[in-house]
Amino acid sequence: MNTTFTIADFRNEDVLSGLSAREAAAELLGHDGAEWEIRDNGETGFDLWHRKPNAGKPWTPTVIYSIEDDREAAENEIFEKVIASGYWDRDDMFSGTDDQYRQMLADRENE
């Protein structure tokens, strides 16, 4: 069974569940019109690059990368790192597995 993920934007009351790691990472990385791509670094794997064109920002590498030789395996690793990093999270946003989201809701209900 594959792990599925939830991205919740509490400000807009928008919750997307049952996402693949790729879909969840794309939601986080593309927030507010940002763009992203995974580039072969030509030496030791793949790097995640990101930019905010609406803010006039250039492409910049992130600290997220994979040393996998296989592109698909590298992308999957990078997507899971994006979700786990919390870097793209905001105070009004949640990203994690569907199970983590359900647990967070249960914890809030019990407060």
DOZA-473970 format. One record per residue (C-alpha): residue number from 1; residue in one letter; x, y, z. Coordinates in pm, whole numbers, plus 50000, padded with zeros to 5 digits. Layout:
BEGIN
{i NUM aa A c1 X c2 Y c3 Z}
...
***
This chain:
BEGIN
{i 1 aa M c1 50000 c2 50000 c3 50000}
{i 2 aa N c1 50136 c2 50340 c3 49899}
{i 3 aa T c1 50144 c2 50625 c3 50145}
{i 4 aa T c1 49909 c2 50910 c3 50057}
{i 5 aa F c1 49939 c2 51269 c3 50167}
{i 6 aa T c1 49722 c2 51563 c3 50270}
{i 7 aa I c1 49782 c2 51931 c3 50206}
{i 8 aa A c1 49548 c2 52155 c3 50405}
{i 9 aa D c1 49528 c2 52532 c3 50363}
{i 10 aa F c1 49326 c2 52636 c3 50668}
{i 11 aa R c1 49307 c2 52999 c3 50558}
{i 12 aa N c1 49111 c2 52900 c3 50247}
{i 13 aa E c1 48951 c2 52594 c3 50408}
{i 14 aa D c1 49099 c2 52387 c3 50126}
{i 15 aa V c1 49199 c2 52028 c3 50203}
{i 16 aa L c1 49344 c2 51791 c3 49947}
{i 17 aa S c1 49382 c2 51431 c3 50068}
{i 18 aa G c1 49480 c2 51106 c3 49904}
{i 19 aa L c1 49762 c2 51273 c3 49710}
{i 20 aa S c1 50073 c2 51100 c3 49586}
{i 21 aa A c1 50403 c2 51241 c3 49709}
{i 22 aa R c1 50447 c2 51407 c3 49368}
{i 23 aa E c1 50102 c2 51572 c3 49383}
{i 24 aa A c1 50147 c2 51690 c3 49741}
{i 25 aa A c1 50494 c2 51832 c3 49673}
{i 26 aa A c1 50366 c2 52009 c3 49360}
{i 27 aa E c1 50094 c2 52176 c3 49570}
{i 28 aa L c1 50352 c2 52301 c3 49819}
{i 29 aa L c1 50616 c2 52403 c3 49566}
{i 30 aa G c1 50370 c2 52578 c3 49333}
{i 31 aa H c1 50202 c2 52783 c3 49604}
{i 32 aa D c1 50151 c2 53150 c3 49515}
{i 33 aa G c1 50258 c2 53096 c3 49153}
{i 34 aa A c1 50605 c2 52965 c3 49231}
{i 35 aa E c1 50777 c2 52735 c3 48984}
{i 36 aa W c1 51001 c2 52437 c3 49046}
{i 37 aa E c1 51201 c2 52178 c3 48862}
{i 38 aa I c1 51429 c2 51889 c3 48938}
{i 39 aa R c1 51762 c2 51917 c3 48759}
{i 40 aa D c1 52025 c2 51655 c3 48691}
{i 41 aa N c1 52334 c2 51804 c3 48849}
{i 42 aa G c1 52562 c2 51600 c3 48623}
{i 43 aa E c1 52769 c2 51467 c3 48909}
{i 44 aa T c1 52592 c2 51305 c3 49201}
{i 45 aa G c1 52221 c2 51297 c3 49136}
{i 46 aa F c1 51945 c2 51553 c3 49118}
{i 47 aa D c1 51871 c2 51890 c3 49279}
{i 48 aa L c1 51543 c2 52072 c3 49339}
{i 49 aa W c1 51534 c2 52426 c3 49200}
{i 50 aa H c1 51268 c2 52685 c3 49280}
{i 51 aa R c1 51172 c2 53040 c3 49184}
{i 52 aa K c1 50898 c2 53295 c3 49235}
{i 53 aa P c1 50860 c2 53467 c3 48897}
{i 54 aa N c1 50578 c2 53691 c3 49021}
{i 55 aa A c1 50827 c2 53834 c3 49272}
{i 56 aa G c1 51102 c2 53868 c3 49009}
{i 57 aa K c1 51312 c2 53600 c3 49177}
{i 58 aa P c1 51561 c2 53396 c3 48971}
{i 59 aa W c1 51594 c2 53018 c3 48971}
{i 60 aa T c1 51783 c2 52908 c3 49281}
{i 61 aa P c1 51880 c2 52566 c3 49408}
{i 62 aa T c1 51719 c2 52449 c3 49730}
{i 63 aa V c1 51887 c2 52235 c3 49994}
{i 64 aa I c1 51678 c2 51937 c3 49882}
{i 65 aa Y c1 51850 c2 51685 c3 49658}
{i 66 aa S c1 51891 c2 51314 c3 49588}
{i 67 aa I c1 52202 c2 51115 c3 49507}
{i 68 aa E c1 51997 c2 50845 c3 49331}
{i 69 aa D c1 52114 c2 50768 c3 48976}
{i 70 aa D c1 51764 c2 50680 c3 48858}
{i 71 aa R c1 51559 c2 50995 c3 48787}
{i 72 aa E c1 51226 c2 50847 c3 48899}
{i 73 aa A c1 51372 c2 50723 c3 49228}
{i 74 aa A c1 51542 c2 51060 c3 49280}
{i 75 aa E c1 51220 c2 51252 c3 49214}
{i 76 aa N c1 51026 c2 51035 c3 49459}
{i 77 aa E c1 51290 c2 51091 c3 49727}
{i 78 aa I c1 51288 c2 51467 c3 49663}
{i 79 aa F c1 50907 c2 51487 c3 49679}
{i 80 aa E c1 50901 c2 51308 c3 50013}
{i 81 aa K c1 51175 c2 51538 c3 50145}
{i 82 aa V c1 50972 c2 51843 c3 50038}
{i 83 aa I c1 50672 c2 51723 c3 50236}
{i 84 aa A c1 50877 c2 51622 c3 50539}
{i 85 aa S c1 51091 c2 51936 c3 50544}
{i 86 aa G c1 50819 c2 52175 c3 50656}
{i 87 aa Y c1 51006 c2 52445 c3 50466}
{i 88 aa W c1 50705 c2 52530 c3 50251}
{i 89 aa D c1 50458 c2 52509 c3 50537}
{i 90 aa R c1 50302 c2 52820 c3 50682}
{i 91 aa D c1 50120 c2 52864 c3 51012}
{i 92 aa D c1 49790 c2 52817 c3 50834}
{i 93 aa M c1 49897 c2 52513 c3 50633}
{i 94 aa F c1 49949 c2 52144 c3 50704}
{i 95 aa S c1 50141 c2 51890 c3 50498}
{i 96 aa G c1 50195 c2 51528 c3 50589}
{i 97 aa T c1 50054 c2 51182 c3 50546}
{i 98 aa D c1 49679 c2 51129 c3 50549}
{i 99 aa D c1 49722 c2 50941 c3 50878}
{i 100 aa Q c1 49912 c2 51234 c3 51032}
{i 101 aa Y c1 49634 c2 51470 c3 50921}
{i 102 aa R c1 49364 c2 51252 c3 51077}
{i 103 aa Q c1 49565 c2 51235 c3 51400}
{i 104 aa M c1 49611 c2 51614 c3 51404}
{i 105 aa L c1 49234 c2 51662 c3 51365}
{i 106 aa A c1 49167 c2 51413 c3 51646}
{i 107 aa D c1 49419 c2 51589 c3 51871}
{i 108 aa R c1 49256 c2 51927 c3 51804}
{i 109 aa E c1 48912 c2 51784 c3 51880}
{i 110 aa N c1 49037 c2 51648 c3 52214}
{i 111 aa E c1 49189 c2 51980 c3 52326}
***
